[in-house]
Amino acid sequence: MTELEKIAYARTFMEKLANGINPLDDTPIPEGDIANNVRLSRCFFFVSDVLKKVCDNGGIGRVEKTIPFSVTGEELLRFEFSRYPITASEISRRLCSVVNNPQMKSLSIPKLNQWLIEAGYLYESTDPQGKTRKMPTSRGHELGIVTEKKMGRDGEYIAILFGERAQHFIIDNIRAVLGNQ
């Protein structure tokens, strides 16, 4: 029996238990039996669903991201630049999509920001509430780094966005950024 077959077999057990059926002999589980408890039944349904997803995914569950981020020159050629300003997270997401390695960590946004600070494109400031924020310098503005007020789950915040020219600058200098990681 393969691992995937074992997972599918275990799933049938969970599904039967969730539905109040003894998986060993297909008889109904008595009402007072602990295996027929509503909370356990919900847990069995959840586990059955997880096992179904693993089976549907070819036996692969959650993949640990253990490889540090790296990108080849050929992969960089496939990076999709945006005509509109985008966040550093979106740049990282787009880089991950051209690398397409589920075990690879994504580009570290704090490392990218630190590199931009050291290069003179961002600076840190403290707001009246004492919170440290990164903001574009005049060089950053010239490069196409802008700020925009946005609304998040915790209220209004200032987002740093990278215009197309700034995106090209980051991609052109990605080796230097990665050297800081």
C-alpha positions in Angstrom: 0.0 0.0 0.0 1.4 3.4 -1.0 1.5 6.4 1.4 -1.2 8.1 -0.6 -3.4 4.9 -0.3 -2.8 4.8 3.4 -3.9 8.5 3.7 -7.0 7.8 1.7 -7.7 4.7 3.9 -7.3 6.8 7.1 -9.6 9.4 5.6 -12.4 6.7 5.2 -12.0 5.9 8.9 -12.3 9.6 9.9 -15.3 10.0 7.7 -17.1 7.0 9.1 -16.3 8.1 12.7 -17.6 11.6 11.9 -20.8 10.0 10.7 -21.2 7.8 13.8 -20.2 4.6 12.1 -17.7 2.1 13.5 -15.0 1.9 10.7 -14.0 -1.6 11.7 -17.4 -3.3 11.1 -19.6 -0.5 9.6 -22.1 -0.7 12.5 -23.6 2.4 14.1 -21.7 3.7 17.1 -24.0 3.6 20.2 -25.4 7.0 21.3 -23.6 7.1 24.6 -20.2 6.1 23.2 -17.4 8.8 23.4 -16.7 8.3 19.7 -20.3 9.6 19.0 -19.7 12.9 20.8 -20.6 16.0 18.8 -17.3 17.8 19.4 -15.4 14.7 18.4 -17.5 14.2 15.3 -16.7 17.8 14.2 -13.0 17.0 14.8 -13.3 13.8 12.7 -15.0 15.8 9.9 -12.1 18.4 10.0 -9.4 15.7 9.9 -11.2 13.9 7.1 -11.3 17.2 5.1 -7.6 17.8 5.7 -6.8 14.3 4.6 -8.9 14.8 1.5 -6.9 17.9 0.6 -3.7 16.0 1.1 -5.0 13.3 -1.2 -6.2 15.8 -3.8 -2.7 17.4 -3.6 -1.0 14.2 -4.5 0.0 13.4 -0.9 1.7 16.7 -0.3 0.7 18.5 2.8 2.0 21.8 4.0 5.5 22.3 2.6 8.2 23.8 5.0 9.9 26.8 3.5 13.5 25.9 4.3 15.5 27.2 1.4 16.7 30.9 1.6 15.4 33.1 -1.2 17.4 33.2 -4.4 16.7 34.1 -8.0 18.5 33.5 -11.3 19.0 36.1 -14.0 16.8 34.0 -16.3 14.0 34.1 -13.6 14.4 37.8 -13.2 13.6 38.3 -16.9 10.2 36.9 -16.2 9.4 39.4 -13.4 6.2 41.3 -14.3 6.6 45.0 -13.6 3.5 47.0 -12.8 2.7 50.3 -14.5 1.1 51.3 -11.2 2.9 51.6 -7.8 2.9 48.3 -5.8 3.9 47.3 -2.3 7.2 45.5 -1.3 5.0 42.5 -0.5 3.7 42.5 -4.0 7.2 42.7 -5.4 8.1 39.7 -3.2 5.0 37.8 -4.3 5.9 38.4 -8.0 9.5 37.3 -7.4 8.3 34.1 -5.7 6.0 33.4 -8.7 8.9 33.5 -11.2 11.1 31.3 -8.9 8.2 28.9 -8.3 9.8 26.8 -5.6 7.4 26.0 -2.7 10.3 25.2 -0.4 11.9 28.6 -0.9 11.3 31.4 1.6 10.1 34.7 0.1 12.2 37.8 -0.2 12.6 39.4 3.2 10.7 42.7 3.3 12.7 43.9 6.4 15.9 43.1 4.6 14.7 45.0 1.5 13.7 48.0 3.6 17.1 47.9 5.4 18.9 47.9 2.1 16.8 50.8 0.8 17.6 52.7 4.1 21.3 52.0 3.7 21.2 53.1 0.0 19.5 56.4 1.0 16.0 55.8 -0.5 14.1 55.3 2.7 14.5 56.7 6.2 12.9 55.9 9.6 10.8 58.4 11.4 8.9 58.3 14.6 5.2 59.4 14.7 3.6 61.2 17.6 2.4 57.9 19.1 6.1 56.7 19.2 5.7 54.2 16.3 8.6 53.9 13.9 7.8 54.2 10.2 9.8 54.0 7.0 9.3 56.9 4.6 10.9 57.7 1.3 13.7 60.2 1.2 13.9 62.8 -1.6 16.1 60.3 -3.5 13.4 57.8 -3.0 10.7 60.1 -4.3 12.8 60.8 -7.4 13.1 57.0 -7.9 9.3 56.6 -7.7 8.8 55.5 -4.1 5.6 57.0 -2.9 3.3 56.8 0.1 -0.4 56.4 0.2 -2.9 56.4 3.0 -4.8 53.1 3.2 -7.3 51.6 5.5 -6.5 48.3 7.3 -8.1 46.2 10.0 -6.4 48.4 12.6 -7.4 51.7 11.0 -5.6 54.1 8.7 -2.0 53.6 7.9 0.6 54.9 5.4 1.7 52.4 2.8 5.0 52.6 0.9 4.5 51.9 -2.8 7.1 51.4 -5.6 6.5 52.8 -9.0 7.7 51.1 -12.1 11.1 52.8 -12.1 11.6 51.9 -8.4 10.6 48.3 -9.2 13.2 48.1 -12.0 15.8 49.6 -9.5 15.0 46.8 -7.0 15.2 44.0 -9.5 18.4 45.4 -11.1 19.9 45.5 -7.6 18.5 42.3 -6.2 21.9 40.7 -5.8 22.9 43.5 -3.5 19.6 43.2 -1.5 20.2 39.4 -1.2 23.8 40.0 -0.1 22.3 41.6 3.1 20.2 38.5 3.9 
